[in-house]
């Protein structure tokens, strides 16, 4: 009986460890997604829509993975500093100026960037704060 109790406790402990083990990147991704969603709602949703659908001719949709993948190295700069550049998505040109959000800390930019690139049909994975911070230092 004592062996059975010890074996059961051991087995329960192993299962608990396996279930609770997530790698740090998975935990960070979940945190970035949660915080990024809050920032998106506060700063981006009015123009880009609740589901990233955009706003007519004024704001482009965020559902085009091709655009987001092609411009992933510039997204942090676009979020922080805005852009005057023409953006073409699904053959449609968007020429309205996107305002920047200079008040956002680098971590906030990283979180909203991860949220956008992993929502609305996008699945681009985790981008760490350190990489986004470096991108922001190199903005043109």
C-alpha positions as CSV (number, residue, x, y, z in Angstrom):
1,X,0.0,0.0,0.0
2,X,2.8,2.4,0.9
3,X,4.4,1.8,-2.5
4,X,1.1,2.5,-4.3
5,X,0.8,5.8,-2.4
6,X,4.4,6.9,-3.2
7,X,4.0,5.8,-6.8
8,X,0.7,7.8,-7.1
9,X,2.2,10.9,-5.6
10,X,5.2,10.6,-8.0
11,X,3.0,10.1,-11.0
12,X,0.8,13.0,-10.0
13,X,3.8,15.2,-9.6
14,X,5.2,14.3,-13.1
15,X,1.8,14.9,-14.7
16,X,1.5,18.3,-13.0
17,X,5.0,19.3,-14.1
18,X,4.3,18.3,-17.7
19,X,1.0,20.1,-17.8
20,X,2.4,23.3,-16.2
21,X,5.5,23.4,-18.4
22,X,5.4,25.9,-21.1
23,X,8.4,27.3,-22.7
24,X,9.1,31.0,-22.0
25,X,8.4,32.0,-25.6
26,X,4.8,30.6,-25.3
27,X,4.3,32.4,-22.1
28,X,5.6,35.6,-23.5
29,X,3.5,35.2,-26.7
30,X,0.3,34.8,-24.5
31,X,1.2,37.9,-22.4
32,X,2.1,40.0,-25.5
33,X,-1.2,39.0,-27.2
34,X,-3.2,39.9,-24.1
35,X,-1.5,43.3,-23.6
36,X,-1.3,44.0,-27.3
37,X,-5.1,43.5,-27.7
38,X,-5.7,46.1,-25.1
39,X,-3.4,48.6,-26.8
40,X,-4.9,47.8,-30.2
41,X,-8.4,48.5,-28.8
42,X,-7.3,51.8,-27.4
43,X,-5.1,53.1,-30.2
44,X,-5.8,51.2,-33.5
45,X,-9.3,49.8,-33.5
46,X,-11.0,53.1,-34.4
47,X,-9.4,53.1,-37.8
48,X,-8.4,49.5,-38.5
49,X,-11.6,48.0,-37.1
50,X,-12.4,45.4,-34.4
51,X,-11.5,42.6,-36.7
52,X,-8.7,44.3,-38.6
53,X,-11.0,45.0,-41.5
54,X,-9.9,48.5,-42.1
55,X,-12.0,51.6,-42.7
56,X,-13.0,52.1,-46.3
57,X,-10.5,54.1,-48.3
58,X,-9.0,55.7,-45.1
59,X,-7.3,52.8,-43.2
60,X,-6.1,49.6,-44.7
61,X,-7.1,46.2,-43.4
62,X,-4.7,44.3,-41.2
63,X,-5.8,41.0,-42.7
64,X,-3.3,40.8,-45.5
65,X,-0.6,38.5,-44.2
66,X,1.5,39.2,-47.4
67,X,1.8,42.9,-46.6
68,X,2.5,42.3,-42.9
69,X,5.1,39.6,-43.7
70,X,6.8,41.7,-46.3
71,X,7.0,44.7,-44.0
72,X,7.6,43.0,-40.7
73,X,10.9,44.7,-40.2
74,X,9.2,48.1,-40.6
75,X,6.0,47.5,-38.6
76,X,7.5,48.8,-35.3
77,X,8.6,52.0,-36.9
78,X,5.2,52.5,-38.6
79,X,3.4,51.9,-35.3
80,X,5.6,54.3,-33.3
81,X,6.2,57.0,-36.0
82,X,3.2,56.6,-38.4
83,X,3.7,56.8,-42.1
84,X,2.9,59.0,-45.1
85,X,3.7,56.2,-47.6
86,X,1.2,54.7,-50.0
87,X,0.2,51.2,-48.9
88,X,-1.3,48.7,-51.4
89,X,-3.3,45.8,-50.0
90,X,-5.3,43.5,-52.2
91,X,-4.7,45.8,-55.2
92,X,-6.2,48.8,-53.4
93,X,-4.1,51.9,-52.6
94,X,-4.3,53.6,-49.2
95,X,-2.8,57.1,-49.1
96,X,-4.1,58.6,-45.9
97,X,-1.4,59.4,-43.3
98,X,-1.3,57.0,-40.5
99,X,-0.6,58.9,-37.2
100,X,2.3,57.7,-35.0
101,X,2.0,56.8,-31.4
102,X,5.3,58.2,-30.0
103,X,3.9,57.9,-26.4
104,X,4.0,54.1,-26.7
105,X,7.0,52.5,-24.9
106,X,9.0,50.0,-26.9
107,X,7.4,47.1,-25.1
108,X,4.0,48.5,-26.0
109,X,4.9,48.6,-29.7
110,X,6.2,45.1,-29.4
111,X,3.0,43.8,-27.9
112,X,0.7,45.5,-30.3
113,X,2.9,44.3,-33.2
114,X,2.7,40.7,-32.0
115,X,-1.0,41.0,-31.5
116,X,-1.6,42.4,-35.1
117,X,0.7,39.8,-36.7
118,X,-1.0,37.0,-34.9
119,X,-4.7,38.1,-35.2
120,X,-7.1,38.6,-38.1
121,X,-6.0,35.5,-39.9
122,X,-2.3,36.2,-39.4
123,X,0.0,33.7,-37.8
124,X,3.5,35.1,-37.7
125,X,4.7,34.0,-34.3
126,X,6.5,35.8,-31.5
127,X,8.8,38.8,-31.9
128,X,10.7,39.6,-28.7
129,X,10.9,43.1,-27.2
130,X,14.7,43.2,-27.8
131,X,14.2,42.8,-31.5
132,X,11.5,45.5,-31.7
133,X,13.6,47.8,-29.6
134,X,16.5,47.4,-32.0
135,X,14.1,48.0,-35.0
136,X,12.9,51.2,-33.3
137,X,16.4,52.5,-32.9
138,X,17.0,52.0,-36.6
139,X,13.9,53.8,-37.9
140,X,14.5,56.0,-40.9
